[in-house]
Amino acid sequence: MDLFNYFRSTSSYRVRIALALKQLEYQYVPVNLLKGEQREEHFLALNPQGRVPALRIDSGELLVQSPAIIEYLEEVYPQPALLPSDPVQRAQARAVASLIGCDIHPLHNVSVLNQLRGLGHDEQQVNAWIAHWISQGLAAVEQLIGDSGFCFGEEPGLADVYLIPQLYAAERFGISLGDYPRIGRVAALAQEHAAFVVAHPARQPDAPAA
């Protein structure tokens, strides 16, 4: 498989974690968003939306959008499972993933922030926008996840796949996790888990040297 991604993209980060948890090998294909490579003709021929991640599977077909890619991986490579067997627990895990993927992450996407700047908002206003939506979303996640282990148990799952990249974004934007002890617990566990370590943006081949 070939994963077209950018080291700092949180949606790409999700897919890297899922691949690592399932111990699946892939070729890393960097797409530099700062240089606009996602808008170049050859990439738009792969993904007309011009975004990452995109996963080219062994059959040659290309999958786009991180939720669809992760769902594909779960269906085709069911072990280790990212979702519990109980339908209620599956819905709870999906709810946290959706809260992050639909209600937090899109509101601080680069395209949204650039649109705000284009409408005349200064950096202080843009940063306040980011802090508001990330903080509001994490406050909700804090109430939805469990009191021990990862988000929903002793082993990481779908909610953790979404949460950890969002925490990376929160750190980048200077948002403290001090008010979220449950989330802080999950973050600490992820720092010691091999799949999360190997998927971290700093460890990717297109990450700048420290």
C-alpha positions, 0 to 999 in steps of 0.5 A: 500500500502507498500512503499519500500524506503530510507529516503534520496533517492530523487526518494523515496522522490518524491513518498512520496510527491505524496502520501501525496498530494493525501492523500493516506495512506501507510506502510513505509518499509525502505530499508537501501541503506548504509547497502546494503539492496537493494542488498539482495536476498529478495529485489532483488526478489521484484525489480531485479534492486535493487533500491528504491522506489518500491510500492506494491499496494493493489492488491499485485502487485509491481510497480518500478521506480518513474515516473511509480509509480507517473503516476499510482497514477495520473491515479488511484487517479486523484484528486487532480490532479498533472497535469493541464487539458490543453495539452500544460501545461501538457507537460510543467510540464512533461518537468520540471519533466523529466529534473530533473528526467532524466538529473539532478538526475541520474548524482549524483546518488550514483552508478554514483559517486561510479563509478567515484571514482572507475575510480580514481577521487578524492572527489574534482573532484566528488564534482565538477561533482555534482555541475556542473550538478545540477547547470546547470539543475537548471538554466534551470528549473529556466527559465521554471517555472512560476513567481508566486505560485508553478512551474505552478500555485497556487497549487503544481503539478508534477513539484514540486514533482520532484523539491523539492527533487532535492533541498534537494540534492542540499542542501546536496551537498552545492549548493546555490539557490541564483541564482534561485529566482523562484526556491527559491519561490517554495521552500519557499511555499513547506516549508509551505505545509503539504504534503511536510513537512510530506514527508521530509527526516528528518521526515521519520522513518529511518532518523537518530536522529538529 
